[in-house]
Amino acid sequence: MFKSPHWVLVIVAVFSAALPAQEITGNWQGALQNSSGLRVVLQISKADCNALNGTLYTLGDDPHPMALTTITFLNRSLHFSIESLGVKYEGQISGDGSYIHGTFTRGEPAALDFNRPTPDNTWTLDPTPHNIQFVEVEKGVKLEVVDWGGTGRPLILLAGLGNTAHIFDPFALKLTHSYHVYGVTRRGFGASSAPVPWNRNYTVQRLGDDVLAVIDALKLDRPTLAGHSIAGQELSYIGSYHPEMAAGLIYLEAAYGYAFYDPIHGEFPNDVFHLERNFLWLASAQGAAEQKAVELKLLNEDLPRIQRDIERELKYSQKLEALPPASPMPDLTQAPEISRAISEGLQNFSVIHCPLLVLFAKPGNSESDAHDREEIAEQAGAVQAANPSARIKLPANGRLDIFRSNEAEVLSEIDAFILNLH
């Protein structure tokens, strides 16, 4: 029976719309075509009502899933985004469905082509053996908890800003001979829930209470907590307000102003926050007496401290101007609004009511490192003065990722510290 050209076109259109939806699901992998060459894996699956779900992995030092906020596939064009990271992608699938040619944008756009992996060239997402569970820390908020196993006392690892628990994958395995090792991915990152960055969702108290909720859920008896970088704030919160919950605290390049406030030298972000708060207090002051009290505090404490902070920052900036610019590396882990909310939710901590191991990465002896050496020496002295029983070590030629740059020494110090805990 003869069919009119009109019906032929309709049938072709229906099949051309249906087939690409089948072609796009599954796993894809590719590398950013820029100086970084960062490898990424894209997983696409079907959802209800013919919609799509997607997850993006970056295969750098911290492999972890990032759920796509939006994903559409229409007329052989793929679009997806990760809203919290400002990530967008636009691509076109090839005629045979074997690759996607497109552009990845976060700041500067970069070409990113995805290919279907074969059994021989499939990239391993996460080769480290572990178990993963999700712990609900408040209604609607679940945190990824990584369990690397092991025997002995419980040890919980907390990642720095933007990283997930998987940043510790290789390091954690070297601790399982003596401890049962866990890691917690902070809310807002990786596979953990990401509440909106307001309504006190990312204050230090909220983040610290998240860690306490995990301890309770896992029924751990006074674990040792080790935190990297910004995780020092969660350590100090627990050590200040809930010291009975931890046997000891280990600061891995994590004992700077956000974790230990030095009133003599100050800490610029903390001091700016308190200055802003006191200006708001001044604007809402009730009566002449309260207004005068706020004005005197601003004049005698806050403004002089800010001036000293700025002078120190300028001194540092002038030294940096003489150095060659560093090549920026792509970072798909930092959610700007969430990171800002965490930075604005800090408190000042000084005396911590737990046994402490504090590790600072002492830089090299070059002229460019002179400022950092001076800053670290001042901060280490301030921490020791406020916490005389703290064990403070400065491994030489260290970096921010001290658990990598000085791995053997860090492992040795952790063992010696935990051995002496009650």
C-alpha positions, 0 to 999 in steps of 0.5 A, a space after each residue: 500500500 502506497 504511503 504519502 510522503 507526509 506520513 513517511 516524514 512523520 514516521 522518520 521524525 518519530 524514530 529520529 527522536 526516539 533513537 538518540 534517547 537510547 544512544 545517549 544513555 550509558 557511560 562516556 569519557 573524555 579529557 578537557 582540551 586545555 593545559 590541564 587535560 583533566 579527565 572526566 566521566 559522564 554517566 547518563 541514565 533514564 529517569 521517569 517520564 523519559 527524562 534523564 539523570 546524569 552524574 559527572 566524575 573528575 578523575 584527579 586527586 579527588 574522584 567523586 560524583 557530582 550530580 547534574 542539575 539539568 540535562 536535556 537531549 533534543 535533536 541530537 544536542 546534549 546540554 547539562 549543567 551543575 548549578 552550584 559550580 557554574 558548570 555548563 556543557 553543550 555538545 552534539 552527538 555524532 551520526 553513529 552515536 559513538 562520540 559527543 563533540 562539545 564545549 565545557 564552560 566554567 569560566 573560560 570555555 574549553 573543548 570537551 569531546 566524550 567517547 564511548 569507552 571500550 572494555 580495554 580503555 574504560 577509566 576506573 572511577 575509584 580503585 580504592 577499596 571501601 564501602 559507602 553509606 549515607 547518614 542523615 544528619 538533619 531532615 533532608 540532608 545526608 552525608 556521604 560516609 566512606 568506610 575504608 575498614 581496618 581494625 582498632 580505634 576509630 579514626 575519622 578523616 575530614 576533608 578540606 574546602 571543596 574536597 570530599 572524603 575520597 581525597 584521602 583514599 590512598 592515605 586512608 589505606 595506610 592507616 587501616 593496619 591500626 585503626 578503623 578509618 572513616 571519612 566524611 564528605 562535608 555537606 554541599 560537596 560530592 555526593 553529600 546533600 547540598 542545602 541552599 547556602 543561607 539560613 545558617 546551613 553552613 555555619 561552623 556549628 552546623 558543620 560541626 554538628 554534622 560530624 557529631 551526628 555521624 559519630 552518633 549514627 555509627 555508634 563510635 566511642 570517642 573517635 580520633 578526628 583528623 581534619 585537613 585545611 578548613 576542616 580545622 574549624 569543625 575540629 575546634 568547634 567539637 574540641 571547644 563545645 563537645 570535647 567528650 565526643 573525641 579522644 583527640 584532634 589532629 590538625 593537618 595544615 588546619 590550624 590557621 585563623 579559621 581554627 585558632 584565632 590569634 588576638 595578637 596578630 589577628 586573622 583578616 577574614 575573621 576580623 572583617 566578619 566581626 567588623 561588619 557585624 559590629 557596624 550592623 550592631 551600631 546601625 541598630 543600637 538602641 540609645 546613646 549608651 549602647 551606641 557609645 559602647 559600639 563606637 568605642 569598640 570599633 575605634 579601640 579594637 576593630 578598626 586598629 586590628 583591621 588596619 594591622 591586617 591590611 598592612 600585613 596583607 599588603 606586605 605579602 602582596 608586594 612580595 607576590 608581585 615579584 613572583 611569576 604568575 602561577 598557571 591556574 588549574 581547573 577545580 570542579 569541586 568548589 561551589 562558590 556560594 557554598 564556599 562563601 557561606 562556609 567562610 562567612 560562618 566561622 567563629 574564633 576559637 582559642 583554647 581547645 579541650 582535647 588532646 591535640 596534634 598540630 601539623 604545619 607544613 613548613 615551606 622551603 628556604 627560598 626568598 619567596 617562602 619567607 613570608 609563609 615561614 614567618 606566618 607559620 612560626 607566629 601561628 604555631 607559637 600562638 597555638 602552643 601558647 593557648 594550648 600548652 599540652 598540644 603536640 606541634 610539628 612542622 615537617 620541612 618542605 611541606 605543602 598544603 596537602 601535607 598528608 601527601 607531601 610528607 606522608 611518612 612523617 604524618 603517618 608516624 606522628 599520627 601513630 605516636 599521638 594516638 598511642 598515647 591517648 586515653 
